[in-house]
Amino acid sequence: MDTLHLWNGGGTADTAKQWTEMHLAASREKVAELLAVEGTRTVENTLALYDKAQWHLRMAGSQTGVMFMVHPAAAVRDAAQELSQTVSAAGVELSLNQAVYRALEAVDASAEDEATRYYLERTLLGYRLAGVDRDEATREKVRALSERMTELSMSFSRTVQDDVRKISVDDPNQLLGLPADYLARHGIRENGVELKADAPVVLTTDPPEMSPVMSYAINPELRRRMYLAYNDRGYPANKQVLLDLLAAREEMAELLGFRSWADIATVDQMMGSAANMRKFLGEVEEAARETGENEFVELEAFVRARDPKALPLTLSDARFWEEQFRRANYDFDSQSVRPYFPYEQVEAGILATAGKLFRVRFERVSNAPVWDAAVKAFDVLDDDSSSAHKGETVGRIYLDMHPREGKSKWFSECSLVGGVLGAQVPEASLVCNFPQPKDNDPGLLQYSDVGTYFHEFGHLMHEVLGGRQRWAGQSGIATEGDFVEVPSQMLEEFFEDADLLRTFAKHYETGEPIPYETVTRMTKASAHGRALSTLAQVMYATYSMETHDRRAAELDLDVLLREGYDRFSRYEFVDGNRMYAAFTHLVGYTSNYYTYLYDKVMALEFFAEFAKDGKGDVLAGDTAMRYRRQVLEPGGSKPARELVQAFLGREVSMEALRGWIQKG
């Protein structure tokens, strides 16, 4: 049996169960060793065994979770869903084990290094937040509630994953405005000014099919149909699942002595409390409100001059008319840059960019075990000339980048194998849904897709470069949860550097690099609407917070959604929008969707440091290695505030965010 890779064992439900049980048994063995220790409790005879037990648990949990998202066999996905719940239950069991807690509490780490002391401190805090110090009856309720929440969360995610809606278009002329390659992919021919098809065209809500419709389709009825289909995924089943999940979280919070789930979810984060979250979201709203009003007034006036019948603008019109506004006011058509972004070229370009920035090298591993033939594996080698480890393999990455039946429809970075210094290199995957190149179709990406690719690759580099810690529990993306989006959002900012883009953004037919003037127009156009998009993020963050900060029994998910859009968006609400039923961040981030905005503030300040380098090439200066050393490589071995202080030399402020919003 391949002890590191669940999928490399025959690809059946039975082998998945055997592999998972192997790691669960290994975890139990380490716990038993820990509890059998007699005499003085030390880091080596207690914390080290606990860390190994947790490594095996995380292996089982992360890989069953990823296989649930990506495995091509439905039977394996079903087994992975069930196994994920089993692993979660084992994790809860360990978190409520009073004997383990007392053993860890007895360890004297005062003579240990700072990272070890921090690890022990965070571990003990986690135990207390789990309710380990409560009576047996309370701990039993916590155990039952945890299992219930895991079951509901997996059910919610599986429903979204499997619910691909379809739209049948009888008149192909409703697809006017869509890119030529999109039309060709769906068997549509151009006949003068009309479009022809031999049969009704069937579109799905998968991102490569949905996104172009919302941006380019001239027909407002088609856009509305696609918008409602996309925002109806998971409904009606997930409405009650979500309400049940929120009620269980509320009960858990109160059981552990907290006012609401939003408070318990933030107490060990950088944010600290739901009250601080509310204050922060108010500050972001204030920073974006005036500019957002001006942006919408400009857009509304533009639409009134072009097509008065299109008013009032609705949420299903937003992306189309923003695209038209950018074309007219910035002479930028986002379709015009797609030929510069064929998928394979973008992939190679991002690998080259990350390689130069982080001083690593990516080598394709053609014989690596993968779960689907479309998945690519690369070893990551240290390429830092000043490092004693130059040439060493520091990790492995997997790129699973295109849609297929049964696969998660999100864009995610996923840990697979936890790194341990001197013992095991980290392994991680990207799970995305970009257009897939086929025959004469190069799989052209929208420029926003390329930004998403940069974002997810930022997570991947954090996972790999932070994956060489003494303690598995501090390896990879193990910082506070509301710091994890900083490296990803920081890497997004490199997308606007013209010299960097021209290294890989080359016309797929002519090989011509994207012109500087085109990049200038693209970046100016993309800056417009930032305030409106920021307010939309505040809306999502507020919705996530309010669903977890109000009494679950009194919640009306639809009314709360409508209130949020009415407060933060100038676009008219589209009746039938039930996006909460497919908003999987409510499962993963729970109340803490504010993380994206909170981390944007830090990411912008981090990126500004690269501009100060003064060496022209944003990838080549001293800042890049300072960023790798001070932000990524520590993983979770230090509090996130210390990482920020080390890199910036100060606390963060809102100024960079305000400047970014107002840049348009």
Secondary structure, 3 states (H helix, E strand, C coil): CCCCCCCCCCCCHHHHHHHHHHHHHHHHHHHHHHHHCCCCCCHHHHHHHHHHHHHHHHHHHHHHHHHHHHCCCHHHHHHHHHHHHHHHHHHHHHHCCHHHHHHHHCCCCCCCCHHHHHHHHHHHHHHHHHCCCCCHHHHHHHHHHHHHHHHHHHHHHHHHHHCCCEEEECCHHHHCCCCHHHHHHCCCEEECCEEECCCCEEEECCHHHHHHHHHHCCCHHHHHHHHHHHCCCCCCHHHHHHHHHHHHHHHHHHHCCCCCHHHHHHCCCCCCCHHHHHHHHHHHHHHHHHHHHHHHHHHHHHHHHHCHHHCCCECCCHHHHHHHHHHHHHCCCHHHHHHHCEHHHHHHHHHHHHHHHHCEEEEECCCCCCCCCCCEEEEEEECCCCCCCCCCEEEEEEEECCCCCCCCCCCEEEEEECCECCCECCEEEEECCCCCCECCECCECCHHHHHHHHHHHHHHHHHHHCCCCCCHHHCCCCCCHHHCCHHHHHHHHHHHCHHHHCCCCECCCCCCECCHHHHHHHHHHHHCCHHHHHHHHHHHHHHHHHHHHCCHHHCCHHHHHHHHHHHHCCCECCCCCCHHHHCCHHHHCCCCCCHHHHHHHHHHHHHHHHHCCCCCCCCCCHHHHHHHHHHHCCCCCCCHHHHHHHHHCCCCCCHHHHHHHHCC
